Amino acid sequence: MASFLHFNPTPESMGPWAMLFAMIIGHAIADYPMQGKFLAIRKNRHIKPLEYGADVPGAIWVYCLSAHSLVHAGAVWLITGNPVFGFIEFVLHWLIDFAKCEKWTTFHQDQGLHLLSKIAYVAAIFWL
């Protein structure tokens, strides 16, 4: 297979800018096409859409927010090769999205915090 199709995202195989770019791409994929309407709506405990009916458990938002955060954790783990960063991403993404759902932050602040977390991972990998 052509070498340009081989993706080996490790600090040894890419520089900090390439890793940051890969993490931003991973974030965009996980936050938009991979999230889907169900998770996007149901991760917010304050939204009660009629289309899912009364048979949906009241605490489903915890599962939906956790599932969404796990997708992000997986992307960070795959890109950095480090499960600790994946776990940190799970916790941070969960808290950042919870804050947005509670209207403690705006959409733009939410996205900025996600970007800052990716910058922090890259800084930790390359400069700590």
Secondary structure, DSSP 4 states (H G I P E B T S, - for coil): --GGG----STTTS-HHHHHHHHHHHHHHHHTTTTHHHHHHHTSTT---GGG-TTS-TTHHHHHHHHHHHHHHHHHHHHH--HHHHHHHHHHHHHHHHHHHTTSS-HHHHHHHHHHHHHHHHHHHHH-
